[in-house]
C-alpha cells in the first residue's frame, strides 16, 4: 500500500482485509499487507520473500493494482 494509506478509512468488507484474523475468518484467506516504506529492498524483493513458505514451497500471491484498472 502507499505510505500514506490510512487503514482507518477502509469500511465494510474492505476493512476486514486489513485485519489478518478477520480476513481469514470471513474470506478464508491469509492476508498480509504492508506499506511501500516497509518493503526495505523494494516491492519485488518483498513479494519474492513472502512467496516462499518456511518449508521452501512457494505460495500463491495476489496483487491488486487499482491504478492499472
C-alpha positions as CSV (number, residue, x, y, z in Angstrom):
1,X,0.0,0.0,0.0
2,X,1.1,3.6,-0.4
3,X,2.9,5.0,2.5
4,X,0.1,7.5,3.0
5,X,-2.5,4.7,3.2
6,X,-4.8,5.1,6.2
7,X,-6.4,1.8,7.1
8,X,-9.0,3.6,9.3
9,X,-10.5,5.0,6.1
10,X,-11.4,1.5,4.9
11,X,-15.0,0.3,5.6
12,X,-17.2,-2.8,5.4
13,X,-15.7,-5.9,3.9
14,X,-12.7,-3.9,2.7
15,X,-11.8,-3.1,6.3
16,X,-11.7,-6.9,7.0
17,X,-8.9,-7.4,4.5
18,X,-6.6,-5.3,6.7
19,X,-7.2,-7.4,9.8
20,X,-5.4,-10.8,9.4
21,X,-7.6,-12.8,11.6
22,X,-10.9,-11.3,10.4
23,X,-9.8,-11.8,6.8
24,X,-9.1,-15.4,7.4
25,X,-12.4,-16.0,9.2
26,X,-14.5,-14.0,6.7
27,X,-12.8,-14.7,3.4
28,X,-10.8,-17.9,4.2
29,X,-7.6,-16.2,3.1
30,X,-4.4,-15.3,4.8
31,X,-4.0,-11.6,4.0
32,X,-0.7,-9.9,4.7
33,X,-0.2,-6.3,3.6
34,X,2.4,-3.6,4.1
35,X,3.2,-0.1,3.1
36,X,5.8,0.6,0.4
37,X,8.1,2.0,3.1
38,X,8.2,-1.3,4.8
39,X,9.4,-3.1,1.7
40,X,13.0,-2.4,2.6
41,X,14.6,-3.9,-0.5
42,X,11.8,-2.8,-2.8
43,X,8.4,-4.2,-3.6
44,X,9.6,-7.1,-5.8
45,X,12.0,-8.3,-3.2
46,X,9.2,-8.3,-0.6
47,X,6.9,-10.3,-2.8
48,X,9.6,-12.8,-3.6
49,X,10.4,-13.2,0.1
50,X,6.8,-13.7,1.2
51,X,6.2,-16.1,-1.7
52,X,8.4,-18.8,-0.1
53,X,6.9,-20.8,2.8
54,X,9.1,-22.0,5.8
55,X,9.4,-25.4,4.2
56,X,10.7,-24.0,0.9
57,X,7.4,-24.4,-1.0
58,X,6.1,-21.4,-2.9
59,X,2.7,-19.9,-2.1
60,X,0.4,-18.0,-4.4
61,X,0.4,-14.3,-4.1
62,X,-2.3,-12.0,-5.5
63,X,-1.6,-8.3,-6.2
64,X,-4.4,-5.9,-6.7
65,X,-3.3,-2.8,-8.6
66,X,-6.1,-0.3,-8.6
67,X,-4.0,2.1,-10.7
68,X,-4.0,-0.4,-13.6
69,X,-7.8,-0.7,-13.9
